[in-house]
């Protein structure tokens, strides 16, 4: 479970935490719920053999994607890993586009050509899901360097897992970003496991991201990644810092994935009772209680629940009815000019 002694948590006094407001909290709840329901539906479709290949779900990690996305401004950029469905949905991409892509249908975000690990939407500021561990950290630095050079105010946010902290690109990107004071935020989604291995067994420090921060002149920030309010507030501070020209932030979000690393992983390596203990701190349940704590009308919450279920149900049926991509697009989007003929 999350240790309450070393992470930022929400005060139990509602009056001290009214800075977010009911409207934003309902948005945060809806964003988390869309991710949860869409990811669960993706799993169900996989069991029906309608999602081909593997995919990596964010069940249990929804608060991180929702919190950072809700704190963003238009034009801010998201860089994600192969576990990128959540971040794509949080940036406003339609559920149908995401499920369609996972199902290899022509109505998918990439017309069925990208699949689960290659979601991108420039329109929504979703600058790609990257299947190579750590590959996107230097790319996020490049986008931030462009913003700095041109005087633009957008911020690049780079999400990655705990295992990435032991990759060379992690350290190279942090060093580069710190030296140049780039407007980039590095967000470690620490779900305790790097694929099938506990991160604690292969890392010399207890907090794989935060305990490396001081080496690059950054503050060690560790937060409860299952609490969307905490994530949202932390994100706002990091965005303000980046836009003010004060450089990058490294934020370690403690969380837990409810499923295995991928669909093929039954996660039998986890200690007995660990999953059940973390489910007591489930971000969706936690946030429903948070809404009650602040006196949000239960009818408003029920309306969001019904709305999200309908969105996911309608998207599912639309994807089932959609055709596979046409063969005439097989050679498009291959090179920068959109074609492939010049290679012959």
C-alpha positions as CSV (number, residue, x, y, z in Angstrom):
1,X,0.0,0.0,0.0
2,X,1.0,3.6,-0.2
3,X,3.0,4.8,2.7
4,X,1.3,7.8,4.2
5,X,4.5,8.9,5.9
6,X,6.4,9.9,2.7
7,X,3.8,11.0,0.2
8,X,1.6,14.0,-0.3
9,X,-1.9,13.3,0.8
10,X,-5.2,15.2,1.1
11,X,-6.2,16.8,4.4
12,X,-9.2,15.3,6.1
13,X,-10.6,18.8,6.5
14,X,-12.8,19.6,3.5
15,X,-12.7,23.4,4.2
16,X,-8.9,23.3,3.6
17,X,-9.3,21.7,0.2
18,X,-11.9,23.6,-1.6
19,X,-9.5,25.1,-4.2
20,X,-10.4,22.5,-6.8
21,X,-14.2,23.1,-6.8
22,X,-17.1,20.8,-7.6
23,X,-17.1,21.3,-11.4
24,X,-13.4,20.3,-11.7
25,X,-13.9,17.4,-9.4
26,X,-16.7,16.1,-11.5
27,X,-14.5,16.4,-14.5
28,X,-11.7,14.5,-12.7
29,X,-14.2,11.8,-11.8
30,X,-15.5,11.4,-15.3
31,X,-12.1,11.2,-16.8
32,X,-11.0,8.5,-14.4
33,X,-14.3,6.6,-15.0
34,X,-13.9,6.7,-18.8
35,X,-10.5,5.3,-18.5
36,X,-11.6,2.5,-16.1
37,X,-14.6,1.5,-18.2
38,X,-12.8,1.7,-21.5
39,X,-9.9,-0.3,-20.3
40,X,-12.2,-2.9,-18.7
41,X,-14.1,-3.2,-22.0
42,X,-10.8,-3.6,-23.8
43,X,-10.0,-6.6,-21.6
44,X,-13.5,-8.1,-22.2
45,X,-13.1,-7.7,-25.9
46,X,-9.7,-9.4,-25.7
47,X,-11.4,-12.4,-24.1
48,X,-13.8,-12.4,-27.0
49,X,-10.8,-12.6,-29.4
50,X,-11.8,-9.2,-30.8
51,X,-8.6,-7.5,-29.7
52,X,-5.6,-9.0,-31.4
53,X,-2.1,-9.3,-29.9
54,X,-1.1,-8.0,-26.5
55,X,-1.9,-4.7,-24.8
56,X,-1.1,-3.1,-21.5
57,X,-3.9,-1.7,-19.3
58,X,-3.9,1.0,-16.7
59,X,-6.6,-0.5,-14.5
60,X,-5.8,1.0,-11.0
61,X,-3.7,3.8,-12.4
62,X,-6.4,6.1,-13.7
63,X,-5.8,9.0,-11.3
64,X,-2.4,9.8,-12.8
65,X,-3.5,10.3,-16.3
66,X,-6.7,12.1,-15.3
67,X,-5.0,14.5,-12.8
68,X,-2.2,15.6,-15.2
69,X,-4.5,16.0,-18.2
70,X,-7.1,18.0,-16.2
71,X,-4.3,20.4,-15.1
72,X,-3.0,20.9,-18.7
73,X,-3.6,23.9,-20.9
74,X,-4.4,23.6,-24.6
75,X,-1.2,23.0,-26.5
76,X,0.6,21.1,-23.8
77,X,2.0,17.8,-25.0
78,X,1.8,14.2,-23.7
79,X,4.4,11.5,-24.3
80,X,3.4,8.0,-23.0
81,X,4.6,4.5,-22.9
82,X,3.0,1.4,-24.5
83,X,0.6,1.7,-21.5
84,X,-0.8,4.7,-23.2
85,X,-4.6,4.1,-23.6
86,X,-5.3,6.0,-20.3
87,X,-3.3,9.1,-21.4
88,X,-4.9,9.1,-24.8
89,X,-8.4,9.0,-23.4
90,X,-7.5,11.6,-20.7
91,X,-6.5,14.1,-23.5
92,X,-10.0,13.8,-25.0
93,X,-9.6,11.2,-27.7
94,X,-13.0,9.4,-28.2
95,X,-13.4,5.9,-26.7
96,X,-14.5,4.7,-30.1
97,X,-11.2,5.8,-31.7
98,X,-9.2,4.0,-29.0
99,X,-11.2,0.7,-29.0
100,X,-11.3,0.8,-32.7
101,X,-7.5,0.9,-32.9
102,X,-7.2,-2.0,-30.4
103,X,-9.6,-4.0,-32.5
104,X,-7.7,-3.2,-35.8
105,X,-10.7,-1.5,-37.3
106,X,-10.8,1.4,-39.9
107,X,-12.5,3.7,-37.4
108,X,-9.5,3.4,-35.1
109,X,-7.3,6.4,-34.1
110,X,-4.6,5.2,-36.6
111,X,-7.2,3.5,-38.9
112,X,-6.3,0.1,-37.3
113,X,-2.6,0.3,-38.4
114,X,-1.0,1.2,-35.1
115,X,-2.6,-1.1,-32.5
116,X,-2.5,-0.9,-28.8
117,X,1.1,0.4,-28.3
118,X,1.1,3.1,-31.0
119,X,-1.6,5.6,-30.2
120,X,-1.1,9.2,-31.2
121,X,-3.2,12.3,-31.9
122,X,-1.5,15.6,-32.6
123,X,-4.9,17.3,-32.5
124,X,-5.2,16.3,-28.8
125,X,-1.6,16.9,-27.9
126,X,-1.0,13.2,-27.6
127,X,2.4,12.9,-29.1
128,X,2.6,9.1,-29.2
129,X,2.9,5.9,-27.2
130,X,6.4,4.5,-27.3
131,X,7.0,0.8,-27.1
132,X,10.8,1.1,-26.5
133,X,11.5,1.7,-22.8
134,X,12.8,5.2,-22.2
135,X,12.8,6.2,-25.9
136,X,10.4,9.1,-25.5
137,X,12.2,10.9,-22.7
138,X,14.8,12.5,-25.0
139,X,12.0,13.2,-27.6
140,X,10.0,15.1,-24.9
141,X,13.1,17.1,-24.2
142,X,13.3,18.0,-27.9
143,X,9.7,19.2,-27.8
144,X,10.4,21.3,-24.7
145,X,13.6,22.7,-26.3
146,X,11.5,23.8,-29.3
147,X,9.1,25.6,-26.9
148,X,11.9,27.3,-25.1
149,X,13.7,28.4,-28.2
150,X,10.5,29.8,-29.8
151,X,9.1,31.4,-26.7
152,X,6.1,29.1,-26.7
153,X,4.4,28.4,-23.4
154,X,3.4,24.8,-23.9
155,X,4.8,22.2,-21.5
156,X,5.8,18.6,-22.4
157,X,4.8,15.9,-20.0
158,X,6.6,12.5,-20.2
159,X,5.0,9.5,-18.4
160,X,7.0,6.3,-17.8
161,X,7.2,3.3,-15.6
162,X,9.5,2.6,-12.6
163,X,11.7,0.3,-14.7
164,X,12.6,3.2,-17.0
165,X,14.5,4.8,-14.1
166,X,17.3,2.2,-14.7
167,X,17.6,3.0,-18.4
168,X,20.3,5.3,-19.6
169,X,17.9,7.6,-21.5
170,X,16.2,8.5,-18.2
171,X,19.4,9.9,-16.8
172,X,20.5,11.5,-20.1
173,X,17.1,13.3,-20.5
174,X,17.1,14.5,-16.9
175,X,20.6,15.9,-17.1
176,X,19.8,17.6,-20.4
177,X,16.5,19.1,-19.2
178,X,18.1,20.3,-15.9
179,X,21.0,22.0,-17.6
180,X,18.8,23.8,-20.2
181,X,16.0,24.4,-17.7
182,X,13.5,22.9,-20.2
183,X,9.7,23.2,-19.7
184,X,9.3,19.4,-19.3
185,X,7.8,17.3,-16.5
186,X,8.9,13.7,-16.0
187,X,6.2,11.6,-14.4
188,X,7.2,8.1,-13.0
189,X,4.1,5.8,-12.7
190,X,5.7,3.6,-10.0
191,X,3.4,0.5,-9.9
192,X,6.1,-1.4,-8.0
193,X,6.9,-3.8,-10.9
194,X,9.1,-3.5,-13.9
195,X,7.3,-6.1,-16.1
196,X,7.5,-9.2,-13.8
197,X,10.2,-8.1,-11.4
198,X,9.8,-5.9,-8.3
199,X,11.6,-2.7,-8.9
200,X,12.9,-2.8,-5.3
201,X,14.9,-6.0,-6.2
202,X,17.0,-4.3,-8.9
203,X,17.4,-0.7,-7.8
204,X,19.9,0.6,-5.3
205,X,17.5,3.2,-3.8
206,X,14.0,2.8,-2.3
207,X,12.3,5.4,-4.5
208,X,13.6,4.7,-8.0
209,X,12.7,8.2,-9.4
210,X,12.7,10.6,-6.5
211,X,15.9,9.3,-4.9
212,X,17.7,10.2,-8.2
213,X,16.3,13.7,-8.4
214,X,19.0,15.4,-6.3
215,X,21.7,14.2,-8.7
216,X,20.2,16.6,-11.3
217,X,19.4,19.5,-8.9
218,X,15.7,18.6,-8.7
219,X,13.4,18.3,-5.7
220,X,12.5,14.7,-4.7
221,X,8.7,14.6,-5.2
222,X,6.7,11.5,-4.2
223,X,2.9,11.6,-4.2
224,X,-0.1,9.3,-3.9
225,X,-0.7,8.4,-7.5
226,X,-4.1,7.0,-6.7
227,X,-5.5,10.3,-5.4
228,X,-6.6,12.5,-8.3
229,X,-6.8,15.6,-6.2
230,X,-3.2,15.2,-5.0
231,X,-2.0,14.5,-8.6
232,X,-3.9,17.5,-10.0
233,X,-2.5,19.9,-7.4
234,X,1.0,18.6,-7.9
235,X,0.7,18.9,-11.6
236,X,-0.5,22.5,-11.4
237,X,2.6,23.4,-9.5
238,X,4.9,21.7,-11.9
239,X,3.2,23.4,-14.9
240,X,3.6,26.8,-13.3
241,X,7.2,26.1,-12.6
242,X,7.9,25.0,-16.2
243,X,6.0,28.0,-17.8
244,X,7.9,30.4,-15.5
245,X,11.2,29.2,-17.0
246,X,12.3,27.5,-13.8
247,X,13.0,24.2,-15.5
248,X,11.8,20.6,-15.2
249,X,10.2,18.5,-12.4
250,X,10.5,14.9,-11.6
251,X,7.4,13.4,-9.9
252,X,7.1,9.9,-8.7
253,X,3.5,8.7,-8.4
254,X,2.9,5.6,-6.3
255,X,0.3,3.4,-7.8
256,X,-0.6,-0.2,-8.6
257,X,-1.8,-2.0,-11.7
258,X,-4.7,-4.3,-11.0
259,X,-3.9,-6.6,-13.9
260,X,-0.7,-8.2,-15.1
261,X,2.0,-6.4,-17.1
262,X,0.1,-7.3,-20.3
263,X,-2.8,-9.5,-21.2
264,X,-0.5,-12.6,-21.3
265,X,0.6,-12.1,-17.7
266,X,-1.5,-13.7,-14.9
267,X,0.7,-11.8,-12.3
268,X,1.2,-14.9,-10.1
269,X,4.5,-13.4,-9.0
270,X,2.7,-10.9,-6.7
271,X,2.6,-11.7,-3.0
272,X,-0.7,-13.1,-1.8
273,X,-3.0,-10.3,-0.6
274,X,-1.1,-7.5,-2.2
275,X,-3.6,-6.8,-4.9
276,X,-6.5,-6.9,-2.4
277,X,-4.8,-4.5,-0.2
278,X,-4.2,-2.0,-3.0
279,X,-7.8,-2.3,-4.2
280,X,-8.8,-0.8,-0.9
281,X,-7.1,2.3,-2.2
282,X,-8.7,2.1,-5.7
283,X,-8.7,5.5,-7.3
284,X,-12.3,5.3,-8.5
285,X,-13.7,4.2,-5.2
286,X,-11.5,6.8,-3.4
287,X,-12.8,9.5,-5.6
288,X,-16.5,8.6,-5.2
289,X,-16.0,8.9,-1.5
290,X,-14.2,12.2,-2.0
291,X,-17.2,13.6,-3.9
292,X,-19.5,12.5,-1.0
293,X,-17.0,14.2,1.4
294,X,-17.5,17.5,-0.4
295,X,-21.3,17.1,-0.6
296,X,-21.6,16.5,-4.3
297,X,-25.1,15.5,-5.3
298,X,-25.3,11.8,-5.8
299,X,-27.6,12.3,-8.7
300,X,-24.8,14.2,-10.5
301,X,-22.4,11.3,-9.9
302,X,-25.1,8.8,-11.1
303,X,-25.6,10.8,-14.3
304,X,-21.9,10.6,-15.0
305,X,-21.9,6.9,-14.4
306,X,-24.8,6.4,-16.9
307,X,-23.2,8.7,-19.4
308,X,-19.9,6.9,-19.4
309,X,-21.5,3.4,-19.6
310,X,-23.4,4.6,-22.7
311,X,-20.3,6.1,-24.3
312,X,-18.4,2.8,-23.9
313,X,-21.3,0.6,-25.0
314,X,-22.0,2.7,-28.1
315,X,-18.3,2.8,-28.9
316,X,-18.1,-1.0,-28.6
317,X,-21.0,-1.6,-31.0
318,X,-19.6,0.9,-33.5
319,X,-16.2,-0.8,-33.4
320,X,-17.7,-4.3,-33.8
321,X,-19.6,-3.0,-36.9
322,X,-16.6,-1.2,-38.4
323,X,-14.6,-2.8,-41.2
324,X,-10.9,-3.5,-41.1
325,X,-8.7,-1.0,-42.8
326,X,-8.6,-1.0,-46.6
327,X,-5.6,-2.6,-48.2
328,X,-4.9,0.5,-50.2
329,X,-3.5,2.3,-47.2
330,X,-1.0,-0.4,-46.3
331,X,1.9,1.6,-47.7
332,X,0.8,5.0,-46.5
333,X,2.2,6.7,-43.3
334,X,5.4,4.7,-43.7
335,X,7.9,7.5,-44.3
336,X,7.9,11.3,-43.6
337,X,6.4,12.1,-47.0
338,X,3.5,9.7,-46.4
339,X,4.5,7.2,-49.0
340,X,7.1,4.5,-49.8
341,X,7.5,4.6,-53.6
342,X,10.7,6.7,-53.4
343,X,12.5,3.8,-51.7
344,X,12.2,1.7,-54.9
